[in-house]
Amino acid sequence: MGLPSKRRTKQSKRERASHFALVETSLTTCSHCKRKILPHRVCPHCGYYRGREVLKLETILGKKTQRRAEEKKAKTSEHHH
């Protein structure tokens, strides 16, 4: 098994590790709701991207709540039979 033939100096170690630094994620503000979002992505709060509506979040949320209500109703009807 290979072993290092010479000790790595403190400077060399720090130079090598200089690329390991964590970088804070950059955030932009949504043009519609003014919340902080990741750049180049649809706003998860309002569904807008570059000034126009891309996702109709109200309908998506409505469908989810409707589906959950139907599942709850199905579960309660199973328990009664």
N, C-alpha and C positions, 0 to 999 in steps of 0.2 A: 504494500500500500504506500502511495506516495506521501511524503512528508515535506513541509516547507524547509528549504535548506537554510534560509535566513529569516531572522525575526522581522516582522513588519513594524516599521517605525510608527510613532504616534502620529506624525504628520501624514504618512502614507495611509494609515488607518482612517484618519479623519477625512482625507481627500476621497477615499473610496466610499465612505459612508455619507458623503455630502448629498447623495441622490436619494437617501432614505427619508428625508424630511417629509412630514405630512403637510399637505397643502389644503388650505381652507377652501371649501367649495364656493364657487362664485354664484351669486344669486342675482336675478334681475327682478324687476317689478312687472306684474301683469298689467297690460295696457287697459284692461277693462275694470278689474276689481282692485287693482293697486296692491295686491299681496305679493309677498316674496315667492318666486318660483325658480326652478332650474331653467337655464337658458335653452332655447330651441326645443321647448316641450309645451304641450297643451296645458293650460292652467287646470289643476285638478279641482279647483274651487268653483270656477265659473264656466269652464269648457271653452274658453277663447284662446286663439293663437293668432298672433300678428294682427290683432284688431278685428278679427271676425270669428263668429261662433263656429266651432268645429264639432264639439260634442254637445248634444242636448242633454245636459246632466239632469234636468228636471224629469225628463221622460225615463232616463235610466234609473234614477232613484225611485220614481213612481212604480216602475216595473218590478224592482227589487222588493219594495214594501208590499206590493200586490201579491207577488209570489210567496212571500213569507206568510202573509195572511191566509192564503190558500193552503199552504202547508200546515199551518196551525189548525185550520178548520178540519183538514183531513185527519190530523192526529187526534183531535177531540172526538170526531165521529167514529174513529177506530176504537176508542176507549169505551164509548157508549154501547157498542154492539157486542 
